[in-house]
């Protein structure tokens, strides 16, 4: 073992170095939970694109999309504790919702947040936010006035899904689908546009998704990682999955401050060494056991909910259309219950597919829960 893999002066280390020497010109893509770095090869300076927290609109959409889980958390807290400890959080949430509603208007989304992918949708988004804040505040006020109202039944009938005593023209479930879709569409649109400016040979590209992507158990396989989905989409699905490695324990670079890419550049040698360290093991299998069945990464078998045969599922169900809310809401349940999943990944792959279909033009994409939906405003 000491002669083979126990350090840099070993057979394994020299094999990795030999393989890396042959691939120094290949493009290397390293994605963290916030940013994507492109190392074009041959010592070229890196470039970085941020796709999450630092971008306009992400926090605003996340705040609205998490209203549903926030209300559900109050319900569950009350059930678990059996006392009034939920009330302080409910009052605080109500205050934040009212502040957000007062600040929300078309001009904010069009002129201040100003997300390219949302151009032309600003009024619809502002109406959705106003409506979502209104029905959330209404539910909270009723619960604070009558604590028996705060329960899992009214959560579903009067807030999330409808068909209860409250007037709910658009279920909050649909709003959550829309906001998750919009966030995923924006990130995918920007990353796809960024990669399109670079002449990448995707069949030679080397991809690492490094570090923690969300909750500690999530996003550690390519089909549970929204950033992996976006990168594959940016390649227009030309990137072979065997060249994309998930490395949750790998070191990551910090988001560059003030355009300083020195920290990103410094990590390139280690990232190339890591990618080839993984790669040579793959090539050893091909060299040692050529007559045996080979491993080939492939897409998972997505359950089709239209068959109505699934009481439980273990993989994301297929989405047939922008109106297939059974599948999309099932996915929202799944990303909460399945510890492998990222909460942001509920509909990101569907957004990516729609952008590919429409040549990365968000204006042509049908946003489920938003496009063609009338969110009434001014509710009290």
Sine and cosine of phi, psi and omega as CSV:
sin_phi,cos_phi,sin_psi,cos_psi,sin_omega,cos_omega
0.00,0.00,-0.65,0.76,-0.03,-1.00
-0.90,0.43,-0.58,0.81,0.00,-1.00
-0.97,0.25,-0.40,0.92,-0.12,-0.99
-1.00,-0.07,-0.80,0.59,-0.18,-0.98
-0.73,-0.68,0.13,0.99,-0.21,-0.98
-1.00,0.05,0.25,0.97,0.03,-1.00
0.15,-0.99,-0.18,-0.98,-0.04,-1.00
-0.98,0.20,-0.40,0.92,-0.01,-1.00
-0.99,-0.15,0.87,0.50,-0.08,-1.00
-0.68,-0.73,0.19,-0.98,0.03,-1.00
-0.88,0.48,-0.72,0.69,-0.03,-1.00
-0.89,0.46,-0.66,0.75,0.00,-1.00
-0.91,0.42,-0.64,0.77,0.00,-1.00
-0.94,0.34,-0.54,0.84,0.09,-1.00
-0.90,0.43,-0.70,0.72,0.04,-1.00
-0.86,0.50,-0.70,0.72,-0.01,-1.00
-0.90,0.43,-0.63,0.77,0.01,-1.00
-0.90,0.43,-0.63,0.77,0.01,-1.00
-0.94,0.34,-0.63,0.77,0.01,-1.00
-0.91,0.42,-0.59,0.81,0.03,-1.00
-0.88,0.48,-0.53,0.85,0.00,-1.00
-0.98,0.22,-0.25,0.97,-0.10,-1.00
-0.87,-0.49,0.34,0.94,-0.08,-1.00
-0.92,0.40,-0.35,0.94,-0.02,-1.00
-1.00,-0.03,-0.14,0.99,-0.04,-1.00
-0.96,0.28,0.60,-0.80,0.06,-1.00
-0.93,0.37,0.69,-0.72,0.04,-1.00
-0.90,-0.44,0.77,-0.64,0.03,-1.00
-0.89,-0.46,0.82,-0.57,0.02,-1.00
-0.85,-0.53,0.86,-0.51,-0.01,-1.00
-0.93,-0.38,0.72,-0.70,0.14,-0.99
-0.96,-0.29,-0.20,-0.98,0.04,-1.00
-0.96,0.29,-0.15,0.99,-0.06,-1.00
-0.80,-0.60,-0.56,0.83,-0.18,-0.98
-0.73,-0.69,0.32,-0.95,0.12,-0.99
-0.82,-0.57,0.78,-0.62,0.05,-1.00
-0.95,-0.32,0.66,-0.75,0.08,-1.00
-0.91,-0.41,0.87,-0.50,0.13,-0.99
-0.96,-0.29,0.96,-0.27,-0.16,-0.99
-0.93,0.36,-0.35,0.94,0.01,-1.00
0.95,-0.32,0.26,-0.97,0.01,-1.00
0.84,0.55,0.53,0.85,0.07,-1.00
0.99,0.17,0.14,0.99,0.02,-1.00
-0.90,0.44,0.52,-0.85,0.01,-1.00
-0.89,0.45,0.58,-0.82,0.00,-1.00
-0.96,0.27,0.33,-0.94,0.17,-0.99
-0.80,-0.60,0.49,-0.87,-0.07,-1.00
-0.74,-0.67,0.68,-0.73,0.11,-0.99
-0.82,-0.57,0.82,-0.58,0.08,-1.00
-1.00,0.08,0.58,-0.82,-0.06,-1.00
-0.73,-0.68,0.08,1.00,-0.08,-1.00
-0.70,-0.71,-0.96,-0.27,-0.27,-0.96
-0.87,0.50,-0.56,0.83,-0.09,-1.00
-0.99,0.17,0.02,1.00,-0.11,-0.99
-0.99,-0.16,0.58,-0.82,0.01,-1.00
-0.87,0.50,0.65,-0.76,0.08,-1.00
1.00,-0.04,-0.41,0.91,-0.08,-1.00
-0.91,0.42,-0.77,0.63,-0.03,-1.00
-0.92,0.40,-0.60,0.80,0.00,-1.00
-0.90,0.44,-0.70,0.71,0.03,-1.00
-0.93,0.37,-0.65,0.76,0.00,-1.00
-0.88,0.47,-0.62,0.78,0.03,-1.00
-0.87,0.49,-0.64,0.77,0.00,-1.00
-0.97,0.25,-0.69,0.73,-0.05,-1.00
-0.90,0.43,-0.42,0.91,-0.03,-1.00
-1.00,-0.01,0.09,1.00,0.08,-1.00
-0.89,0.46,-0.66,0.75,0.01,-1.00
-0.86,0.51,-0.81,0.58,0.05,-1.00
-0.87,0.49,-0.53,0.85,0.01,-1.00
-0.91,0.41,-0.72,0.69,0.04,-1.00
-0.90,0.44,-0.68,0.73,0.02,-1.00
-0.88,0.47,-0.57,0.82,0.03,-1.00
-0.91,0.41,-0.60,0.80,0.07,-1.00
-0.90,0.44,-0.68,0.73,0.02,-1.00
-0.86,0.50,-0.75,0.67,-0.06,-1.00
-0.93,0.38,-0.61,0.80,0.06,-1.00
-0.87,0.49,-0.69,0.72,0.02,-1.00
-0.88,0.47,-0.68,0.74,0.00,-1.00
-0.90,0.43,-0.62,0.78,-0.06,-1.00
-0.97,0.26,-0.65,0.76,-0.10,-1.00
-1.00,-0.03,-0.52,0.85,0.01,-1.00
0.93,0.37,0.39,0.92,0.02,-1.00
-0.70,-0.71,-0.27,-0.96,-0.06,-1.00
-0.99,-0.15,0.30,0.95,-0.05,-1.00
-0.90,0.43,-0.33,0.94,0.01,-1.00
-0.96,0.30,-0.36,0.93,-0.16,-0.99
-0.90,0.44,-0.65,0.76,-0.01,-1.00
-0.89,0.46,-0.67,0.75,0.03,-1.00
-0.92,0.39,-0.61,0.79,0.03,-1.00
-0.90,0.44,-0.68,0.73,0.02,-1.00
-0.91,0.42,-0.64,0.77,0.02,-1.00
-0.92,0.40,-0.68,0.74,0.04,-1.00
-0.89,0.45,-0.67,0.75,0.02,-1.00
-0.86,0.52,-0.69,0.72,0.03,-1.00
-0.88,0.48,-0.68,0.74,0.02,-1.00
-0.91,0.42,-0.64,0.77,0.01,-1.00
-0.89,0.46,-0.67,0.74,0.00,-1.00
-0.92,0.39,-0.61,0.79,0.06,-1.00
-0.91,0.42,-0.71,0.70,0.00,-1.00
-0.89,0.46,-0.65,0.76,-0.01,-1.00
-0.91,0.41,-0.64,0.77,-0.01,-1.00
-0.92,0.39,-0.52,0.86,-0.03,-1.00
-0.99,0.10,-0.27,0.96,-0.10,-0.99
-0.99,0.13,0.78,-0.63,0.20,-0.98
-0.32,-0.95,0.11,-0.99,-0.06,-1.00
-0.87,0.50,-0.67,0.74,-0.05,-1.00
-0.88,0.47,-0.61,0.80,0.03,-1.00
-0.87,0.49,-0.74,0.68,-0.02,-1.00
-0.94,0.33,-0.58,0.82,-0.06,-1.00
-0.99,0.15,-0.67,0.75,-0.19,-0.98
-0.97,-0.26,-0.47,0.88,-0.05,-1.00
-0.98,-0.21,-0.82,0.57,0.05,-1.00
-0.94,0.34,-0.75,0.67,0.23,-0.97
0.74,0.67,0.85,0.52,0.04,-1.00
-1.00,0.04,0.81,-0.59,-0.04,-1.00
-0.84,0.55,-0.66,0.75,-0.06,-1.00
-0.92,0.40,-0.32,0.95,-0.04,-1.00
-0.98,-0.17,0.11,0.99,-0.06,-1.00
-0.86,0.51,0.78,-0.63,-0.05,-1.00
1.00,-0.01,-0.23,0.97,-0.02,-1.00
-0.97,-0.25,0.02,1.00,-0.19,-0.98
-0.85,0.52,-0.67,0.74,0.00,-1.00
-0.91,0.42,-0.68,0.73,0.01,-1.00
-0.88,0.48,-0.65,0.76,0.00,-1.00
-0.92,0.39,-0.71,0.71,0.02,-1.00
-0.88,0.48,-0.66,0.75,0.04,-1.00
-0.89,0.45,-0.66,0.75,0.01,-1.00
-0.89,0.47,-0.68,0.73,0.00,-1.00
-0.91,0.41,-0.70,0.71,0.02,-1.00
-0.86,0.51,-0.73,0.68,-0.01,-1.00
-0.89,0.46,-0.70,0.71,-0.05,-1.00
-0.90,0.44,-0.67,0.74,0.05,-1.00
-0.90,0.43,-0.65,0.76,-0.04,-1.00
-0.90,0.44,-0.75,0.67,-0.05,-1.00
-0.95,0.31,-0.47,0.88,0.07,-1.00
-0.93,0.36,-0.72,0.69,0.02,-1.00
-0.89,0.46,-0.64,0.77,0.02,-1.00
-0.87,0.49,-0.71,0.70,-0.01,-1.00
-0.90,0.44,-0.70,0.72,-0.01,-1.00
-0.90,0.44,-0.68,0.73,0.00,-1.00
-0.88,0.47,-0.67,0.75,-0.01,-1.00
-0.91,0.41,-0.64,0.77,0.01,-1.00
-0.92,0.39,-0.63,0.77,0.00,-1.00
-0.93,0.36,-0.50,0.87,0.04,-1.00
-0.98,0.19,-0.48,0.88,-0.04,-1.00
-0.59,-0.81,0.99,-0.12,-0.14,-0.99
-0.91,0.42,-0.29,0.96,0.06,-1.00
-0.94,0.35,-0.33,0.95,0.00,-1.00
-0.95,0.32,-0.44,0.90,-0.03,-1.00
-0.98,0.17,1.00,-0.09,0.01,-1.00
-0.46,-0.89,0.18,-0.98,-0.10,-1.00
-0.92,0.38,-0.43,0.90,0.02,-1.00
-0.95,0.32,-0.78,0.62,0.01,-1.00
-0.92,0.39,-0.49,0.87,0.08,-1.00
-0.81,0.58,-0.70,0.71,-0.04,-1.00
-0.98,0.17,-0.73,0.68,-0.15,-0.99
-0.98,0.20,-0.57,0.82,-0.08,-1.00
-0.98,-0.21,-0.09,1.00,-0.10,-0.99
-0.70,-0.72,-0.86,0.50,-0.11,-0.99
-0.98,0.20,-0.73,0.68,-0.18,-0.98
-0.90,-0.43,-0.47,0.88,-0.01,-1.00
0.99,-0.14,-0.13,-0.99,-0.01,-1.00
0.95,0.30,0.35,0.94,0.06,-1.00
-0.95,-0.30,-0.34,-0.94,-0.06,-1.00
-0.97,0.23,-0.37,0.93,-0.02,-1.00
-0.99,0.11,0.59,-0.81,0.08,-1.00
-0.96,0.28,0.91,-0.43,-0.08,-1.00
-0.72,-0.70,0.99,0.16,-0.06,-1.00
-0.84,0.55,-0.59,0.81,0.03,-1.00
-0.79,-0.61,0.85,-0.53,0.02,-1.00
-0.88,0.47,0.60,-0.80,0.04,-1.00
-0.89,0.45,-0.46,0.89,0.10,-1.00
-0.82,0.58,-0.65,0.76,-0.02,-1.00
-0.93,0.37,-0.61,0.79,0.06,-1.00
-0.88,0.48,-0.67,0.74,-0.02,-1.00
-0.90,0.44,-0.65,0.76,0.09,-1.00
-0.86,0.52,-0.72,0.70,-0.04,-1.00
-0.88,0.48,-0.70,0.71,-0.06,-1.00
-0.94,0.34,-0.65,0.76,0.08,-1.00
-0.89,0.45,-0.64,0.77,0.01,-1.00
-0.90,0.43,-0.72,0.70,-0.01,-1.00
-0.87,0.50,-0.70,0.72,0.00,-1.00
-0.89,0.45,-0.69,0.73,0.02,-1.00
-0.92,0.39,-0.63,0.78,0.00,-1.00
-0.90,0.43,-0.68,0.73,0.00,-1.00
-0.89,0.46,-0.76,0.65,0.00,-1.00
-0.87,0.50,-0.72,0.70,-0.02,-1.00
-0.91,0.42,-0.66,0.75,0.00,-1.00
-0.87,0.50,-0.72,0.69,-0.04,-1.00
-0.93,0.37,-0.67,0.74,0.00,-1.00
-0.92,0.39,-0.66,0.75,0.02,-1.00
-0.89,0.46,-0.69,0.73,0.01,-1.00
-0.90,0.44,-0.63,0.77,0.01,-1.00
-0.90,0.43,-0.75,0.66,0.01,-1.00
-0.90,0.43,-0.54,0.84,-0.01,-1.00
-0.89,0.45,-0.35,0.94,0.02,-1.00
-0.98,0.17,-0.09,1.00,-0.06,-1.00
-0.88,-0.47,0.72,-0.70,0.01,-1.00
-0.98,0.18,0.97,0.24,-0.08,-1.00
-1.00,0.01,0.78,-0.63,0.18,-0.98
-1.00,0.10,0.99,-0.12,-0.14,-0.99
-0.91,0.41,-0.40,0.92,0.02,-1.00
-0.97,0.26,-0.23,0.97,0.06,-1.00
-0.94,-0.35,-0.05,1.00,-0.07,-1.00
-0.93,0.38,0.54,-0.84,0.05,-1.00
-0.88,-0.47,0.82,-0.57,-0.11,-0.99
-0.82,-0.57,0.75,-0.66,0.13,-0.99
-0.83,-0.56,0.79,-0.61,0.19,-0.98
-0.98,-0.20,0.95,-0.31,-0.26,-0.97
-0.94,-0.35,0.57,-0.82,0.12,-0.99
0.98,0.21,-0.12,-0.99,-0.04,-1.00
-0.96,0.28,0.72,-0.70,-0.04,-1.00
-0.97,-0.25,-0.30,0.95,-0.02,-1.00
-0.11,-0.99,-0.75,-0.66,0.07,-1.00
-0.90,0.44,0.39,-0.92,-0.22,-0.98
-0.84,0.54,-0.44,0.90,-0.07,-1.00
-0.99,-0.14,0.02,1.00,-0.22,-0.98
-0.97,-0.25,0.38,-0.93,0.17,-0.98
0.92,0.40,0.48,0.88,-0.06,-1.00
-0.99,-0.14,0.01,1.00,0.15,-0.99
-0.83,-0.55,0.41,-0.91,-0.11,-0.99
-0.88,0.48,-0.55,0.83,-0.05,-1.00
-1.00,0.04,0.12,0.99,0.16,-0.99
-0.88,-0.47,0.13,0.99,-0.05,-1.00
-0.94,-0.35,0.87,-0.49,0.00,-1.00
-0.93,0.37,-0.53,0.85,0.02,-1.00
-0.94,0.33,-0.59,0.81,0.10,-1.00
-0.89,0.46,-0.66,0.75,0.04,-1.00
-0.87,0.50,-0.68,0.74,-0.02,-1.00
-0.92,0.40,-0.67,0.75,-0.01,-1.00
-0.91,0.41,-0.69,0.72,0.06,-1.00
-0.87,0.49,-0.65,0.76,0.05,-1.00
-0.90,0.44,-0.63,0.77,0.01,-1.00
-0.89,0.46,-0.49,0.87,0.06,-1.00
-0.99,0.17,0.02,1.00,-0.15,-0.99
0.83,0.56,0.58,0.81,0.05,-1.00
0.91,0.42,0.42,0.91,0.10,-1.00
-1.00,0.05,-0.34,0.94,0.01,-1.00
-0.93,0.37,0.88,-0.48,0.07,-1.00
-0.91,0.42,0.73,-0.68,-0.04,-1.00
-0.88,0.48,-0.43,0.90,0.01,-1.00
-0.93,0.36,-0.16,0.99,0.03,-1.00
-0.97,-0.23,0.14,0.99,0.03,-1.00
-0.92,-0.40,0.89,-0.46,-0.05,-1.00
-0.90,-0.44,0.70,-0.71,0.09,-1.00
-1.00,-0.02,0.81,-0.58,-0.07,-1.00
-0.76,-0.65,0.96,0.27,-0.10,-1.00
-0.91,0.42,-0.34,0.94,-0.02,-1.00
-0.98,-0.18,0.06,1.00,-0.03,-1.00
-0.97,0.25,0.49,-0.87,0.09,-1.00
-0.93,0.38,0.43,-0.90,-0.01,-1.00
-0.80,-0.60,0.33,-0.94,0.08,-1.00
-1.00,-0.04,0.45,-0.89,0.08,-1.00
-0.98,0.20,0.47,-0.88,0.10,-0.99
-0.84,0.54,0.82,-0.57,-0.06,-1.00
-0.86,0.52,0.68,-0.73,0.04,-1.00
-0.98,-0.21,0.76,-0.65,0.08,-1.00
0.83,0.56,0.57,0.82,0.07,-1.00
0.97,0.26,0.15,0.99,-0.01,-1.00
-0.99,0.15,0.94,-0.34,-0.05,-1.00
-0.98,-0.18,0.21,0.98,-0.06,-1.00
-0.89,0.46,-0.63,0.77,0.02,-1.00
-0.92,0.40,-0.57,0.82,0.04,-1.00
-0.94,0.35,-0.72,0.70,0.00,-1.00
-0.87,0.50,-0.60,0.80,-0.07,-1.00
-0.92,0.40,-0.42,0.91,-0.08,-1.00
-1.00,0.02,-0.16,0.99,-0.06,-1.00
-0.84,0.54,-0.76,0.65,-0.02,-1.00
-0.83,0.56,-0.67,0.74,0.00,-1.00
-0.92,0.40,-0.61,0.80,0.00,-1.00
-0.94,0.35,-0.63,0.78,0.06,-1.00
-0.91,0.42,-0.67,0.74,0.03,-1.00
-0.88,0.48,-0.66,0.75,0.01,-1.00
-0.90,0.44,-0.71,0.70,-0.03,-1.00
-0.88,0.48,-0.70,0.71,-0.03,-1.00
-0.96,0.27,-0.45,0.89,0.11,-0.99
-0.87,0.50,-0.66,0.75,0.06,-1.00
-0.94,0.34,-0.67,0.74,-0.11,-0.99
-0.90,0.43,-0.65,0.76,-0.06,-1.00
-0.92,0.40,-0.46,0.89,0.07,-1.00
-0.91,0.40,-0.65,0.76,0.08,-1.00
-0.86,0.50,-0.71,0.70,-0.06,-1.00
-0.94,0.33,-0.46,0.89,0.11,-0.99
-0.89,0.46,-0.66,0.75,0.02,-1.00
-0.87,0.49,-0.65,0.76,0.00,-1.00
-0.94,0.35,-0.57,0.82,-0.01,-1.00
-0.96,0.27,-0.63,0.78,-0.12,-0.99
-0.99,0.10,-0.55,0.84,-0.15,-0.99
-0.76,-0.65,0.83,0.56,-0.12,-0.99
-0.92,0.39,-0.40,0.92,-0.07,-1.00
-1.00,0.03,0.03,1.00,-0.05,-1.00
-0.97,-0.24,0.35,-0.94,0.00,-1.00
-0.84,0.55,0.69,-0.72,-0.04,-1.00
-1.00,-0.02,0.48,-0.87,0.13,-0.99
-0.98,0.20,0.68,-0.73,0.08,-1.00
-0.65,-0.76,0.90,-0.44,0.04,-1.00
-0.90,0.43,0.63,-0.78,-0.05,-1.00
-0.56,-0.83,0.24,-0.97,0.04,-1.00
-0.93,0.36,0.49,-0.87,0.03,-1.00
-0.96,0.28,0.29,-0.96,0.05,-1.00
-1.00,0.08,0.97,-0.25,-0.07,-1.00
-0.98,0.18,0.79,-0.61,0.04,-1.00
-0.92,0.39,0.57,-0.82,0.00,-1.00
-0.97,-0.26,0.94,-0.34,-0.10,-1.00
-0.96,0.28,-0.24,0.97,0.01,-1.00
-0.91,0.42,-0.36,0.93,0.02,-1.00
-0.96,0.29,-0.26,0.97,0.03,-1.00
0.83,0.56,0.59,0.81,-0.02,-1.00
-0.90,-0.43,0.14,0.99,-0.15,-0.99
-0.91,-0.41,0.96,-0.28,0.15,-0.99
-0.99,0.12,-0.50,0.87,0.08,-1.00
-0.69,-0.72,0.42,-0.91,0.06,-1.00
-0.69,-0.72,0.36,-0.93,0.04,-1.00
-0.85,-0.53,-0.11,0.99,0.06,-1.00
-0.70,-0.72,0.32,-0.95,-0.02,-1.00
-0.86,0.50,0.77,-0.64,0.04,-1.00
-0.95,0.30,0.45,-0.89,0.03,-1.00
-0.94,0.35,0.62,-0.78,0.10,-0.99
-0.98,-0.20,0.85,-0.52,-0.09,-1.00
-1.00,0.09,-0.50,0.87,-0.09,-1.00
-0.29,-0.96,0.20,-0.98,0.05,-1.00
-0.91,0.41,-0.13,0.99,0.06,-1.00
-0.96,-0.29,0.16,0.99,-0.02,-1.00
-0.99,0.10,0.94,0.34,-0.07,-1.00
-0.95,0.31,-0.40,0.91,0.09,-1.00
-0.84,0.54,-0.73,0.69,-0.01,-1.00
-0.94,0.35,-0.66,0.75,-0.08,-1.00
-0.94,0.34,-0.62,0.78,0.03,-1.00
-0.96,0.29,-0.57,0.82,0.13,-0.99
-0.86,0.51,-0.65,0.76,0.04,-1.00
-0.89,0.45,-0.62,0.78,0.03,-1.00
-0.90,0.43,-0.62,0.78,0.09,-1.00
-0.90,0.43,-0.66,0.75,-0.08,-1.00
-0.90,0.43,-0.65,0.76,-0.04,-1.00
-0.93,0.36,-0.35,0.94,0.11,-0.99
-0.99,0.17,-0.64,0.77,-0.12,-0.99
-1.00,0.05,-0.51,0.86,-0.07,-1.00
-1.00,-0.02,0.93,-0.36,-0.07,-1.00
-0.91,0.41,-0.19,0.98,0.05,-1.00
-0.97,0.23,-0.36,0.93,-0.20,-0.98
-1.00,0.01,0.51,-0.86,0.20,-0.98
-1.00,0.03,0.68,-0.74,0.01,-1.00
-0.86,0.50,-0.51,0.86,-0.02,-1.00
-0.97,0.26,-0.15,0.99,-0.14,-0.99
-1.00,-0.06,0.16,0.99,-0.11,-0.99
-0.85,0.53,-0.69,0.73,-0.05,-1.00
-0.73,-0.68,0.24,0.97,-0.03,-1.00
-0.87,0.49,-0.67,0.74,-0.03,-1.00
-0.89,0.45,-0.57,0.82,0.04,-1.00
-0.93,0.37,-0.64,0.77,0.06,-1.00
-0.89,0.45,-0.67,0.74,0.02,-1.00
-0.88,0.48,-0.72,0.69,0.00,-1.00
-0.87,0.49,-0.63,0.78,0.01,-1.00
-0.92,0.39,-0.61,0.79,0.04,-1.00
-0.92,0.40,-0.64,0.77,0.06,-1.00
-0.88,0.48,-0.71,0.71,-0.01,-1.00
-0.87,0.50,-0.60,0.80,-0.09,-1.00
-0.96,-0.27,0.48,0.88,0.12,-0.99
0.82,0.58,0.66,0.75,0.05,-1.00
0.85,0.52,0.59,0.81,0.05,-1.00
-0.94,-0.33,0.99,-0.17,-0.04,-1.00
-0.86,0.51,-0.46,0.89,-0.03,-1.00
-0.90,0.44,-0.36,0.93,-0.02,-1.00
-1.00,-0.09,-0.08,1.00,-0.06,-1.00
-1.00,0.08,0.70,-0.72,0.14,-0.99
-1.00,0.09,0.89,-0.47,0.00,-1.00
-1.00,0.00,0.93,-0.36,-0.02,-1.00
-0.88,0.48,0.73,-0.69,-0.01,-1.00
1.00,0.09,-0.02,1.00,0.01,-1.00
-0.74,-0.67,-0.82,0.57,-0.04,-1.00
-0.89,0.45,0.83,-0.55,0.03,-1.00
0.97,0.25,0.14,0.99,-0.01,-1.00
-0.98,-0.21,0.73,-0.68,0.01,-1.00
-0.99,-0.13,0.96,-0.27,0.09,-1.00
-1.00,-0.04,0.95,-0.30,-0.02,-1.00
-0.91,0.42,0.66,-0.75,-0.02,-1.00
-0.95,-0.32,0.23,-0.97,0.06,-1.00
0.98,0.22,0.26,0.97,0.00,-1.00
-0.93,0.36,0.52,-0.85,0.07,-1.00
-0.79,-0.61,0.00,0.00,0.00,0.00
